[in-house]
Amino acid sequence: MRAIILAALFAMTAAQAEPKTVTWTGWFSDLKCATSRTASGIFTATNPDCAKTCIESGAAPAFISEQAKAVFTVKDGPSILEQLGFHVEVEATVDDAARTIVIRKIKQLGYDGAACARPKKK
C-alpha cells in the first residue's frame, strides 16, 4: 500500500514540476521591485526607469503575471529592457515550482509608464 501511495505522490510531483506553455499578460520589471509590489497585492507595472537601472546593475529581470497573480524570474528570451513600462502579452514556458519563465514572444499592448506607489502630487 505504501508503494502505491509513494508512486502516486511521485507522479503528482513530477507532473507539477514540468514546465508549461502559457500566453499571459503583464509587465516586465526587476525582481526586487516586482516582488515587493506584488507582496502588497499590487499586480501592475513598476517604474520602468528604476527597473532598467536595477537590471543594468545586475538585478534579475522579472515578469509580473496578471493571470497567475505572481512574479516569475525571466530565465531566457529576448531582451526585455525595451519592454519596460509596457503592458505586454507573452508566449512563454513557465516552471511554477522554480517560479521562472522563458519568454518566446512578446506583444506590446500599451504603454503604462511609471507606476510608483508614491502618492500623486496635488
WOHURA-V703301 format. One record per residue. N is the residue number from 1. PHI is phi in whole degrees, -180 to 180 (none if undefined). OMEGA is omega in whole degrees, -180 to 180 (NA if undefined). BURIAL is 1 if it has 16 or more other C-alpha atoms within 10 Angstrom, else 0. Layout:
# WOHURA-V703301
n=N phi=PHI omega=OMEGA burial=BURIAL
n=N phi=PHI omega=OMEGA burial=BURIAL
This chain:
# WOHURA-V703301
n=1 phi=none omega=179 burial=0
n=2 phi=-59 omega=-178 burial=0
n=3 phi=-63 omega=179 burial=0
n=4 phi=-67 omega=179 burial=0
n=5 phi=-64 omega=179 burial=0
n=6 phi=-63 omega=179 burial=0
n=7 phi=-64 omega=179 burial=0
n=8 phi=-66 omega=178 burial=0
n=9 phi=-64 omega=178 burial=0
n=10 phi=-63 omega=180 burial=0
n=11 phi=-64 omega=179 burial=0
n=12 phi=-65 omega=180 burial=0
n=13 phi=-65 omega=-180 burial=0
n=14 phi=-64 omega=180 burial=0
n=15 phi=-67 omega=-179 burial=0
n=16 phi=-73 omega=-175 burial=0
n=17 phi=-83 omega=-178 burial=0
n=18 phi=-73 omega=177 burial=0
n=19 phi=-63 omega=179 burial=1
n=20 phi=-127 omega=178 burial=0
n=21 phi=-92 omega=-177 burial=0
n=22 phi=-135 omega=166 burial=0
n=23 phi=-124 omega=-175 burial=1
n=24 phi=-126 omega=171 burial=1
n=25 phi=-113 omega=180 burial=1
n=26 phi=165 omega=-174 burial=1
n=27 phi=-142 omega=172 burial=1
n=28 phi=-93 omega=180 burial=1
n=29 phi=-160 omega=168 burial=1
n=30 phi=-96 omega=-173 burial=1
n=31 phi=-62 omega=-177 burial=1
n=32 phi=-64 omega=-179 burial=0
n=33 phi=-65 omega=-179 burial=1
n=34 phi=-64 omega=-178 burial=1
n=35 phi=-66 omega=-180 burial=1
n=36 phi=-68 omega=180 burial=0
n=37 phi=-68 omega=-177 burial=1
n=38 phi=-73 omega=177 burial=1
n=39 phi=-62 omega=178 burial=0
n=40 phi=-94 omega=175 burial=0
n=41 phi=85 omega=-179 burial=0
n=42 phi=-103 omega=-178 burial=1
n=43 phi=-114 omega=179 burial=1
n=44 phi=-139 omega=-179 burial=1
n=45 phi=-65 omega=171 burial=1
n=46 phi=-100 omega=180 burial=1
n=47 phi=-69 omega=-176 burial=1
n=48 phi=-66 omega=179 burial=1
n=49 phi=-68 omega=179 burial=0
n=50 phi=-65 omega=-180 burial=1
n=51 phi=-61 omega=-180 burial=1
n=52 phi=-62 omega=179 burial=1
n=53 phi=-60 omega=-179 burial=0
n=54 phi=-65 omega=-180 burial=1
n=55 phi=-66 omega=179 burial=1
n=56 phi=-66 omega=178 burial=0
n=57 phi=-91 omega=176 burial=0
n=58 phi=112 omega=179 burial=0
n=59 phi=-69 omega=179 burial=1
n=60 phi=-71 omega=174 burial=1
n=61 phi=-73 omega=-177 burial=1
n=62 phi=-141 omega=175 burial=1
n=63 phi=-122 omega=176 burial=1
n=64 phi=-97 omega=-177 burial=1
n=65 phi=-94 omega=175 burial=1
n=66 phi=-70 omega=-176 burial=0
n=67 phi=-71 omega=-178 burial=0
n=68 phi=-82 omega=-175 burial=0
n=69 phi=51 omega=-176 burial=0
n=70 phi=-155 omega=177 burial=1
n=71 phi=-110 omega=179 burial=1
n=72 phi=-125 omega=175 burial=1
n=73 phi=-74 omega=179 burial=1
n=74 phi=-78 omega=-177 burial=1
n=75 phi=-96 omega=-176 burial=0
n=76 phi=-164 omega=178 burial=0
n=77 phi=130 omega=-180 burial=0
n=78 phi=-67 omega=177 burial=0
n=79 phi=-59 omega=-178 burial=0
n=80 phi=-103 omega=-176 burial=1
n=81 phi=-57 omega=-179 burial=1
n=82 phi=-77 omega=179 burial=0
n=83 phi=-98 omega=-178 burial=1
n=84 phi=-62 omega=-179 burial=1
n=85 phi=93 omega=179 burial=1
n=86 phi=-96 omega=168 burial=1
n=87 phi=-78 omega=-173 burial=1
n=88 phi=-129 omega=169 burial=1
n=89 phi=-115 omega=-180 burial=1
n=90 phi=-122 omega=166 burial=1
n=91 phi=-105 omega=-171 burial=1
n=92 phi=-155 omega=172 burial=1
n=93 phi=-110 omega=-175 burial=1
n=94 phi=-117 omega=171 burial=1
n=95 phi=-113 omega=-177 burial=1
n=96 phi=-61 omega=-178 burial=1
n=97 phi=-64 omega=-179 burial=0
n=98 phi=-89 omega=-177 burial=0
n=99 phi=57 omega=178 burial=0
n=100 phi=-122 omega=-180 burial=1
n=101 phi=-141 omega=175 burial=1
n=102 phi=-112 omega=-176 burial=1
n=103 phi=-81 omega=178 burial=1
n=104 phi=-105 omega=-176 burial=0
n=105 phi=-151 omega=180 burial=0
n=106 phi=-127 omega=175 burial=1
n=107 phi=-126 omega=178 burial=0
n=108 phi=-75 omega=179 burial=0
n=109 phi=-105 omega=180 burial=0
n=110 phi=171 omega=-179 burial=0
n=111 phi=-95 omega=179 burial=0
n=112 phi=-101 omega=180 burial=1
n=113 phi=68 omega=-178 burial=0
n=114 phi=-69 omega=179 burial=1
n=115 phi=-136 omega=-179 burial=0
n=116 phi=-73 omega=179 burial=0
n=117 phi=-84 omega=179 burial=0
n=118 phi=-68 omega=177 burial=0
n=119 phi=-66 omega=178 burial=0
n=120 phi=-72 omega=178 burial=0
n=121 phi=-71 omega=-180 burial=0
n=122 phi=-92 omega=NA burial=0
